[in-house]
């Protein structure tokens, strides 16, 4: 049985002591390169099984390319800046609000963040190594290192010089707990219960006439500046009680159904005629802001799927609202501060209150003044902070942007040049990029790459200086806050230039991962474009995008040639794994139970871009498959000679086995080289378990036992298994290395299986016709075994003739070509192909092109041979129980009735040869194993002689 803990520990030690990874890299030095860029995981804690799956995919592909002979670059990376780390450190320090960080001290806080990240880099590295991941663990790229920061600065300077970076006012998602903006791709949507209200806006100069609007963010009504209508939708003027309401015709029935009232339609009006209508703010008496509020038109942001057909518009609190505000020159009024509280511009009643907490009070005010038509609570998807999970608000802020709008067409063009796996990922990505706004790269935080932007503090000057390296600034301890904040420059105007206090969006850090870690020699060797990147489908909105944007800024091209996108790691029901839900399975538990190799094989067998549903049962099956490779090696240990068999006469079944092997190699290589390792894994697993172990080995064992060209069988098993281990090595490296060292290294020159070249197919050994014929033979064998079962004849009992009824030329040719295989696997003395059913007492079974027949009659000769086979099997079982190997000689003791004894004596020589017995004695001794053969009692014992 495969002892995974012992084996994996032994192999990890061997790799380390013998520096096998270093030797594998050195072996390919100077060969064509393969630049793999590792997407950096956040150094925030122990790895999730999904993170392990991600690294396993990467490792298998990189191991493959290294065994093929490429000079592979596999430097691991760690994302160490930004909110993921800050939030963890805040929790450690029990900090709840941003101002507490400055009270604690920015320098101390930044140092805490750095030590936190460093701690978990070490933790994660050990976990990755335990999974057998081969990367340059002694030289990872870490985003907080100064050289990495400098490279990111250089990209920003290029953006500035190319006119692709600007400062601007924009409505952005904002976390008031973390007090920083978010990029659109950082939004994490989850269920949220919010108010849903319908409100009346009184038309200016009209008695009892109202626009009906709907919103799920009552707090934004304070900043209402307009109402949107659709120019082509039909709206209706209706009488409800003693009031006149206006709303979209298609929403009338729904709204009336909610409030339980009836409405009389007075008039139908096209949306374009409502443009310019003025209305009164329903809370105007509490709000100092007095402006002319009107209906404006929008055909892109008004829908009939929900609401009333009129859209409440607050340009300071919504992206669509902001766009419409720009179009109609409406002020982006935003009376909310950085802590998510209303400012004095919202009025004394609201000043200082958290905006979301003010929702109930605003609803109560609307109810009291008669403006509220209907309110309820609804569950809907709402954006949350991706780290602290606080529901976000949208506010107007001044930020720094990469001007994506200027390079978007180029980005879309470059997307077409990338090789996508799966292909549908390209379409998803194009859709995301097509709708992407300018990239907000500034964050109002502390632990991150500082923006290298200095601005003259004199209002009449405001000259901007962007630097690209530390050579342009005085010497500082490191390129982080607060050290960098202390640097100032003298402006030409005589003023002082101070750094913008913001740090970079953490996605900009990883967006430089392809070129930032390279030294000058590596830049020449590997270039500035990765051959492959591999990450999960969530990175369409993240790393895939930030890399592409940064690549266009820096090099005017996509920085990766090929992209492989994988799915999510979920529980057996397809739900996200979470400790709070109780469905989380720690990686350590998986490794403890089944080992890294099993986890790797299981994960790599799944279609990469589908969800990976956790399954203990599938893990168990993978473990059994690996155990087959061990058993095959043990078989060779027992039967293979001390001297390597260099040449052997091959039988037709051996040639078939080699043809199957070479077709498998061909398909395996094609799968890995097209970034679909799962196809290669499945092909290989089926080949080892079905073709080699369950089919060919039956033939090989029979030939070895009968001394029927055993060298041909052993030569075939040796070469097929060694080549199979070569293919298994990138998938399950521990057992592959272990079995190579345990047996094959005695005959091969390479110190490690990873210092051998990946096997290549030999076209001259492929015989597709023979493979098709063997498929027919295998089907006939299956049918024959079912027919034997119906006849009540065990497989160990020989039959005189197996009849194959068929008129198919393919079947006749297959039966002729592999007649010996058919006889062996069906235990038949003879195989006859007939066109008509044979006469007699037969059991039969259909197959695709015919029917097989098994005679129920067992004559005396066949009966005795069957008894002898039963004796052999029982003795072999006793040998296994005693842990004897093939060369161990034994004495067999048998106690049974006289008829069975007489049969054994007539077949004694064959039985002794088969079980490697010096002799068989018929006498009763202690501790004999009792059994039944054909209804007769028999007792057997064995004794080891040597």
N, C-alpha and C positions, 0 to 999 in steps of 0.2 A: 504494500500500500504506500502511496506517495505521502511522505511526511514533510509537508510544505514548510513548517517552521524550521526544522533542522536543515533542510535543503537550502532555503532562501538565506538563512544566516550564514551557511557555509559558502554560498556563492558570492554574497556581498563581501565577505572577508577575502575570498579569492580575487575578486575584481579589484579590491582596494590594494591588497598586498602586491599583486602582480601588475598593477596599473594598466589593466586591460583597456579601459576607456581611452587612456592617453595613447596606448599603442594602436588602438583602432583608428584614432584620429591621425596619428603620425603616418600610418600605412598609406593613407590617401593624400598626404601632403603633395601638392603640385598637380593633383588631378583636377578635372573640371569641378567647379564649386556648386554647392547647393546652400543658399542662404535662407535658413528658416528663422523667422522673427517670432519670438515668444511674446504673446500678449501678456502684460504683467498683471498678476492677481494682486488684490489689495492685501497688504501685510497687516491684517487686522485680527487674526486668530487662526486656530487650527483649520485644516482644509476640510471642506465638505466632500462627500463622495463624488458629487458632480464636478468639483475642481480636480479631483483625482482622475476622473474619466477624461476630462479635457487634456490633462498632461499625458495620459496614456495614449490617446490618439496621436498627439504630437510625437511622443517618443517612438511609437511603432513606425511611423512614417520616416522619421529621421534615422532610426536604426536600419530601416530598409535601404535608404539611399546611401548610408555609409557602407553597408555590406555590398551594394552594387558598385562601390568604388568612388563615390563622390566625396569631395572634401566638404563636409557638412559643418555649418556654423550653428551651434545650439547653445547660445548664451541665455540663461534664464533671466527673467526680469521681475522686478517688484514695484508696484505702484505704492508710493509711501506718503504722498501729500493729500491735502484736502480734507473735506468733511468726514470721510470714513475714519480717519485717524483722530481728527479733532473730537468727534463725538465720543469715541472710546475713551480718550483722555479726560474729557469733561466728566464722564461717568466715574472714572477713577478718582478725580479730584472733587466730585460732588458739586460741580459747577452747573448751574441751571440757566444762567443768562450770560450773554456775550460780554457785558460790562464787567463781569466778575473775572474774566480772563485778564483784562488790562489791570485790574486791581491785584491779581495774583502775580502779574508780570509777564509781558510778552516773551522775554528771553527765557524765563523759566518754563513757560508753557511750550515754546518751540522745542526746547531741549527735551521736555517730557514726551512730546510727539515723536521726536527722533528716536529716543530710547525705546518707546513703545514699538515703533516700526521695526527697529533693529532686533528686538526680542523675538518678534513673530517671524521675521525673515529666517532666523535660526530654527524656529519650531517647524515652519513649513518646509524648509530645506530637508530636514530629517525625514519628514513624512513623504516627501516626493522621492527621496532616495530609497526609502523602504518599499516603494512601489516599483523599484527598478528603473527609475527615470534617469537616463544618461544625459546630463547637461554639464556645463562648465560651472559647477557649484562653487568653486573657489574664486570665480570671477563673474558674479552676476551684475547686471546693470541695475542700479538703484536710483530712482528719480530724485532723491534728495542730495545726491552727490553734486558737487560744484561743476564738474565737467559736463554733467547732464543738463544742469541749469543753463550753463553758458550756451550749449547747443540750441536749447529752446529759445534763448534770447536772440541768437543769431537768426532763427526763423522769423521771430517777431520783427526784427530790424528789416529783414527782407520784405516782409509784409508792408511795413511803413514806407520803405523806399519805393515799392511798387504801387503805392496808393491803395493798398488793400487792408489798411487798418485805420479805424476812425473812432472818435468819441461821439456819442450821440445819446439823445433821450429816447427811451423806448419803454413800452410796457412789457414787463417780464414776470415770470413766476417768481415768487419771493417767499422764503421761509422766515417768518418773523421770530421763530425761536433761535435759529442759527444766525439771523440777521444778515442774510446774503441772498443774492439772486441765484437762480438756477437756469441752466440751458434747457431748451425745449426737450432734448433727448434725455435729460436727467429725471424727467417726471416719472413718478411711480404711481400708477393709477390703482385705486382700491375702492371698495364700497364705502360710502359715507352717507349718513342720514342728515339731510339738510331741509330747511324750509322750502316750500313751493307755494308761491303766493301770486294771486291775480290782483292787480291794483288799478284804480281809476286815476287817470291824469286829466284834469279839467281843461277843456279847450278855452283859450283866452278869448274873452268877449262873448262867450256863448253861455247861455243859461242852462244848466243841467245837461250839458253835452260833454262826453268823456271819451278819451282813448283808453282801451283796455290793454294793459301790458302784463307780462308774466316774467318772473325771475326766481332763481333759486339762491340768489345772493342779495338778500334785502339790505345788507350793509353797504352795497355799492350804490343804492338809491341816493345816498347823501351826495354822491358825485355825479348824479345824472345831468347830462348836458344836452341830450337829444333823444329822439325816438326814430328807429329805422322802420321803413315800410318797403314792400317790394313793388317795383313800378308796374308789373303786369298782373299781379294777383288781384282778384276781385275782392273788395271790402264791402261790408254792409253797414248801413245806419239802421239801428234797431231800437225799438222802444221797449224798455224793461221797467216795469212799474211806472214811475213818473219821470224816469230819466231816459236820455238818449245815449246809446253806446255805439262805438265804432270798433270793429274787429274784422278779421279775415272771414270771408263767407264760409270757407271749409272748416273753420274752427268754431263756428257758432254753436252747432249742435253739442259738441263736446263741452264747451264752457257752460252752456245752459244746463246740461246734464249734471255737471258738478254742483251747481248752486241750487238746482231743483226749481228753476223758474222758466217761464216761457217768454219768448221774445217775438215782437212783431216787426218784420222787415219793412222799413220805410223807403229805403233807397239802396241801390247797388252802385258802388263807386270804384273805378279803376285806381290802383295804387298811385299812379303818377299824378293824379289830381289832388292827392292829399299832401303832396310835398309843399313845405313852407308853412303848414298850419302851426300856429303857436299854441303852447299849453302852459299851465301853471304847475310848478313843482308841488306835489302833495304835502311836503314838509317844509315849505318855504319859510314859514314863520320861525323855524328853528335853525335855519341855515343862512349865514351871512351872504353867501354867494348869490348875487342877483344878476342873471344874464337872460337874454332872449333865447328861450328853448323852443326848437322847431322840429318838425318831422322832416327827415331827410330820406333819400332813396338808396337802396342797396339791393342789387339782384343776386349777390353772392352770399350774404350773411342772414337773409331772412328766409325761413322755411315754413312749411305747413305741417311738419311732423309733430310739433308740440307747441305749447304756448297759445298765443292769440293772433299771431300774424303781425303784431307790432313788437319791436325789440327795443327794450330799455337800453340806452347807450350811454356808457360812462367811459370816455376815451382814456381816462387815467387808470382804468382798472380792467381793461380787456384788449387783447391784441386786435381782434376784428374791429372793436370800437375805436381803437387808436388809429387804425387804417382809415376808417370812415371820417374820423375827426380831422386827420390830415387832409383828406379829400375836400372837406367842406370848411376847413380852417376853423375848426371848433377846438377850443382850449382843452388840453389833457389835464383837467382838474383832478388833483390827487391829494386830498387832505389827510394823508396817512403817513406816520413816521416810520423809522427803520425798525421799531419794535412792534409794528402792527397796530399802533394806537392812533386814534383820530387826533389831528392837530387842532389848533384853535380855529383854523379855517372851516372846520366842520361845524363850528358853533359850540357855545358853552355847554349845552346839554350833552354833547358827545365827546368833547375834548378829553383826552387821556384814557378813553375806553378802548379795549381791544375790539377790533372791528367785528370778528366773528361772534364774540360774546355779546355784542350789541344787537344782534338779530332779533331776539325776543322783544326788546324794548322798541325797536323800530316797527315791528309788526303791531305791537300794542298801540303805538301812536297812530298808525294808519287805521286801525280798527276804531279808535276813539274819534278820529276826525271824519269817519265815513268813507275813507278812500279804499279800504280793504274789501275786495269782493269775496275772496276765498283763500283759505290757507290750510295746508296740511304738511306732513313730513313725508319725504320720499327718499328711497335708497337709490343712489346713482353712483356711477364711476366718477371719482374726483381725484385730481392730482395731489400727491403727498410728497413731502421731502424724502428723498431716496435714502437718507441716513437716519434722521430722527423721527420720521413718519408723521410729522405735523402736517395737517391740511394746509396747502399753500394759498396765498392770496396773490393777486396780480396788481402791481403798482408801477407807476412811472418813475424811472430812475435814470441817472446819467451813468453810462457804462462805456466800456471799450469793446469794439467789435472787429472781427475779421469780416470784411465786406464780401460775403459769399455771393451776393447778387452779381458781383462783377466777374466771378469765375464759375458760376453755376453751369453755364453751357459747356464750358471746358471740362468740368467735373463729369457731366453726363456723357460727354464724348469719351472720356478716359474709362468710364465704367464699362463701355462696350469692348475695350481692349483686354479686360481682365477675364481670366478663366474662372468661372463660377461653379462651385459644387455645393449644393444642387443648383441647377440652372434657374429655378424659380427665385432664388435669393437675389439674383440680379434685378428682377422686376420689383421686388419689395424695396430694394435699396434705391433704385431709380425713382420710385414713387416718393420715398422719404426725402431724397436729395432735391427732387423737383419742388417740394413744398417747404424746404428748409429756409428759415429766415437768416439774416445775418447772424453770425456766430458770436454770442456774447462771451467774451473770454475773461472778463474781470469778476473778481469775487471779493467781498468785503470781509476777509478773514485773515488768519495769521500764518498758518502752517501751509505754505505753498511756495511755488516759484514767484518771487516778487516781480511785478510788472516793471520792466526796465525803462520806464517812462518818467522823465523829469519835466516839470512845467514851471515857467517863471511865475512867481507868486504875485507879480504886479498885474492888476486887472487890465491895464491898458496895453500890456505886452502879451502875456500868456504864450510865449514862445515854447515850443516842444522840442525836447531832445530825447531820442531813443538810442540806447547803447546796445552793442552786440556781444561784448565780452568784458571780463573783469580787467582786461588791460586798459580799459577806458575809464576806470574808477580808481580811487585811492585804495590801498590795501585794507581789507577787512577780514575779520575772523572767518566768516563764511558768507555765502550769498543768500542769506535768509534775513527775515525780519528778526530782531529790530536793528541788526547791524547795518543792513543796507539802507535803512531809513535815515541813518545819521549822515549819509553822504549828500552833499549839496554841490551845485555848480554855480559859477558866476555867469549871469546872463549878459549878453551884449548891451542890453539896455541899462545895465547897472544893478538890476534886481537879482534876487536869489532864486535859483531853480531848485525845487524840492520834488522828491519822488512821489508819484501817485501812490497812495498808501495800499492800494489793492494788491491781491495776489492773483495768479493765473487760475483759470478753470483747470481742474485736475485732469480733464480729458485732453487738454493741450499738452500736458506732460507726456502722456502715453502716445499722443499723436506724433511725437518725435522719436518714437522707439526704434524705428528702422535705422536712422543714421546717427542719433545721439550717442549710442554706446560704442561706435566704431572709432578706432584710432586711425592714424593716417595710413599705416600699412594695410589695415583691414579694408579701408575705403577703396584702395587700389585693387585689392584682391576680390572683394565681394560686391563692390559697387554700392549704389544708393537705392536699389530696388530689391525687395525680398522675393525669393522664388515662391514662397508659400507662407500664408498666415492661416491659423486655425483658431476659431473662437465660436461661442454660442450665438444663437439667433438674436439674442438681446443686443448684440454688438452692432447690428444694422443701425441702431440709433446711437451707438457709442463709438467703439474703437475703429470699426471699419470706416466710419464717417470722419472721425478726427484725423485718422491717418491720411485719408484721401484729401481732406481740406488742407492739411499741413503740407502734404506732398505737392499739391498744386501751387501753394505759396512758395515753397522752397525750390522745387525743381520743374514746375510746370508740367507735371505728369503724375500718374498714379504710382505710388511707391511699392506696390505689390503686384506680382504677375498672376498669382493663383490664390484663390480663397476657398477654404473649406469651412462650411458653417455647420455646427452640430446643434442638436436639439437640447431640450431641458432634461435634467435628471429628476425623476418624479417617483412617487410611491407606486405600488402595484395597481392602484385605482386611477392613476394619472394625475394625482393631486401633488402640489408642491410639497416637498418635505420640510417640515418645520417642527422644532422642539415643542412649541406651544400646542401644536395639533396632535402631538404624540406619535407621529408617523416617521420620525427621523431615525435613521439607522447610521450610527457613527462608522466612519471608515475603519477605525480600529477593530470594531466588532466583526466587520466583514473579513478583514485580513486575518484576524485571530481564528476565525472559523474555517475559512477556505484558502487563505493565502493570496498573495499579490498576483500570481500567475493566473489563477482562476478568475479573479476580479477583472484582470486585463482581458482575458479571452472572452469573458461574458460581455464586457463593455464594448469590445471591438467587433463582436458578432452582430451587434445591433446596427440597423441602417443609421448611419452617422447623423443625418439631419432629422430623424424622427425622435420623438420622446423616448428616453431610456427608462422603462418602467422596472423598478427594482423587483427582483424575484429570487427568493432563496432556492426555489425549485430549479430554475434555470442555472443558478450558480452550482447546484449539486450535479447537474448534467455535465457542465463544463469540467468540473473536478473529475468526474468519471472519464471523460474524454482524455484528460491529461494522464490519468492513471493507465490508459491504454498504451500511451507512448512508453511509459515505464515498463509495462508488462512485455512489450515487444523487445525492449532492450534486455530485460531479464532473459527472455527466450534466446536472444543471440549470445548472451553470456554463457548459457548452458550448452548450446550446440555449435557455436562458431569455433573453428579451429584456432590454435594459438598463432599460426602464421596466416597472414592475410591472403584470402582467395583473390588472385589478380585476374584470372580468366576462368570462365566456366562455360560449358555447353548449356545453352538456354532452351527450355521447352517453350511451346506455344503460349502457355499461360504466363511464363516469365516475360516473354516479349510483350504480351498484352499488358502486364503489370507496368512495364517500363513505358509503354505508350500512354497509359493512364497517367503515370507520374509526369511525363513531359507535357501532356496537355494541361495538367493541373499547374505545373510551373508556369506555363505560358499564360494561363488565365490569372493566376496569382500575381504575376509581375504586372500584367495589364491593369489589374485592379488597384494595386498600390501606386502605379505610375499615373493613374488617372484620379488619384486622391479619393479612392473608394475602398479603403482597407477592409471594410466589413465584407465585401464580396470575396476578397481573397481569403479572409478568415473562414467564412462558411465553406468555400470550396475545399480548403485544406482540411477542415474538421471532418467533412463528409468523406474525403479521400482516406484519411487515416483510420477513421472508425469503421467505415463500410467497406471500401475497396480493399484496403490492406488487411485490417484486423479481422473483420467478420467474414470476409470472402477468401482472399488469396491465402491467408495464413492456414486455413483449413486444408488447402491443397498442399502448401509447403510442408506442414507438419506431417501429413500423410506420406509424402515423398521421403522425408527425412527418416520417418519410422520404418518405412519399407526399403530404405537404402536405394530409392529410385531417383538417381541423379540428385542426391542431396546438395552437392556443391552448387548446382545451378539455382536451387531454391535459396540456399544460404547467401550466395552472392547477390541475388535479387533482393532479399529481405534487407541485407546490410545496406546496399546502395539506396534503396527506396526509403528506408528509415532515416539514413543520414541526410539525404536530400530533404526529407520532410522536416527534420529538426532544423535544417538551415532556414526553411520557410517559417517554421514555428518560432524561431529565435526572436524576431522583432515583436511578436505577439506575446509570448510567454517566455521571457528570457531566462528565468531561473532554471526551470526544468530542462530547457534546451541545453543550457550550459552544463548543468549537472549530468545529464545523460551522455553528453559528448565526452565530458571528462571521465565519467565512470567506465565507459566502454570504448568509444571510438578513438579517443586520443592515443590509445595504444597502437593504432594502425595509421593514424593521420599525423601530418607534420605540424599543423597549427596548434598553438598553445591554448587557444580559445576558439569556440565556434564563431565568435565575432571577429576573429582574425582571418576567417575563411571568406571567400567571395560568395555572394548570393548565387545560388544555382541558376543556370540558364537552361532553357529547353533545348533539346537536341532534336531538330526536325526529322532527321533520318530515322529516329526511333519511334516516331508517331505513326500509328496505323489505325486510322479512324474506322476502317472497315472491320478490323478485328474487334475494336471496342463496341461497335454496333452488334456484332455477332455475339460477343460475350454478354451484352445486355439481354439478348434473346435467351442465351443459355441460363443466365441467372433467373430469368422469369420461369423457364422450364423447371429449374431446380426447386423454386418456391412452390410451384404447382405439384411437383412430385412429392415433396415433403408433406403437403396437405393431403395428397392421395394416400401416402403411407399412414398418416395419422388416422384417416378414415378406415383404413384396413387394419388398424391396431398393430402395426409393425414399427418397432422403434428404429431410429436411424442407425443404431449400431448393429442391427440385424441385417445381413445382406439379402438382396432380392436377386432372382435369377435374371430377369429381363425388365428393363424399363421401356415401355412402348411410347413413342411420341407420334401421335397422329397429326399430320399436317400436310397441306398441299402447297405451302408457302416455300418458294425457292430460298428466301432468306433464312427461314427456319431450318431447312434441310442443309444449307451450306454451313450454318452456325453449328448445327449438331455434328456435322462431319468434322469441321475444323477443331472443335473442342469436345470431341466424344470422350476422351480420357477424363477431362474435367467433370463432365456429366456423370460418368461412372463413379468417380471418386466422391463427389458431393451428394450423390443419391444412394451411394453404397449398393450399386447394381453391378452384376457381373457382365451385363451386356446392355447396350442401348440400340433399339431398333426404331427406325423411322418408317411409319406405315401410312397409307392413304385411307385405310378403312379401320374401324375399331377391331381389336383382336377378340377372338371368341374365348370364353372362359369366365372364371369367377374373379372379376377385377373391381378395384376401386379407382375412380378417375377424378380428374380435376381439369378445368379449363385454363388456358392461357391465351394471350392475344391472338395467336395465329393457329390455334389448334387445341389439342387435349392430350393429357398424359394418362397412362394406365399402369397400375401396380397390381400384380397377381397376388391374391390373398394366400396362395399356397406356399408353404415353407417346407422344402424337402429336408431329408436327414442331413445332407451335407451343409446346407444353409443353416440349419438349426444348430449344428455343432459349432460352426464358425461364429454364430451369434453368441453362444454360450462363452466361447473363448474371448470374444470382444468384451463381454460383460466382466469377465475375470480381470482382463487387462485394466479396464477402467477403475475397478475397485482397488486394485493394487496401486495404480498411479495416484489415486486419492490418498491412500495411506502414505505414500512417499511425500506428498505435499504436506500432510499433517505433521510428518516427522521432519519437515524442512530439508529434505534430501535434494541434492542436485543430480543432474543426469549421470555424472561419472561415478556416483556412489553405487557400489555393488551390494545386493541384498540377497537374503534367503527368504523364500516365501513359504509360509506354513498354511495349509488348507485342511479344514475338517468339514466334510460334506457327505452326502449319500453316494452310493456306489456308482449310479449312472452318470452323475455329474463328474465324479472323480475319473471315471473311464474316459469321458470326453476330454477332460483337461490333459490326461496322460497322452491321448492321441495328438494333442496340439501343443504339447509341452515346450518343444523347441521354439516355436514362434512366440509363445507367451513369455518365456525366459528372455528372449532377445528384446522383446518390446518393453519389458519393465526392468531390464538390466539386472536379472537375477542369476546368481551362481547356480541355484537349483531350487526346485519346488519339492517340499516334503509334505506328505499327507499324514499329519498327526495333530493332536489337540495339545495346545500349550496355553499358558496364562495370557490374559488380556487380549483375547482374539475379538475382532469386530464381527458382530453378527449381522447378516444381511439376507435378503431374499432374491433369488434369481429364478425367474419363470415359475414362481410358486414353491420353490424348493429352498430349504434353509442351507446357508453356507456360512462358515466362520473362517476369517482370514487374519493373519498377522504377518508382519515383516520384521526382519532383523538386519541391521546394517553390518556388512562384512568389512568393507573398506571405503 
